């Protein structure tokens, strides 16, 4: 199987990850009008469209920085599909009914469709992780937050004023508890097709 070529529009993902204000403004100038128009034509308004656009930019930033997103399609198609999915999910929740996403021109193996799908799954996993993380006790949250920021367990133990052995054991227990919460969530099975 051949490796897919990185699209020249990767500059937009890289610009978001590097917080490049020029690139961010270019995204708003070039790609936002299409999204705003779509949302206005589908039971929304400009404010709702701006919320969807900002949420999508944050999602792309998170996937780019955490998962090294490699764009293999035009940014326009990828960005629009993500925004469209987010808006349809808003409508679905608002009306409490099923909404069909009609990918009229895109086939199942189209890169934009595939990347937008992967990004949606990534975002949903992040949301589930954050929800379950909030259910942990304060001691576990503090310890895990420290390990996210500080790579050395010795430094983590020192920062929390506990022994190295306790910090390691507690981290293992906290991760186990978090994993259990995630796996027991009804959402978990939906995310692992």
Buried (B, 14 or more C-beta within 10 A) or exposed (E): EEEEEEBEBBBBBBBBBEEBEEBBEBBBEEBBEBBBEBBEEBEBEEEBBBBBBEBBBEBBBBBBBEEEBBBBBBBBBBBBBBBBBBBBBBBBEEEEEEBEEEBEEBEEEBBBBBBBBEBBBBBBBBEBBEEBBEEBEEEBBBBBEBBEEBEEBEBBBBBBEBEBEEBBEBBEEBBEBBEEBBEEBEEBEEBEE
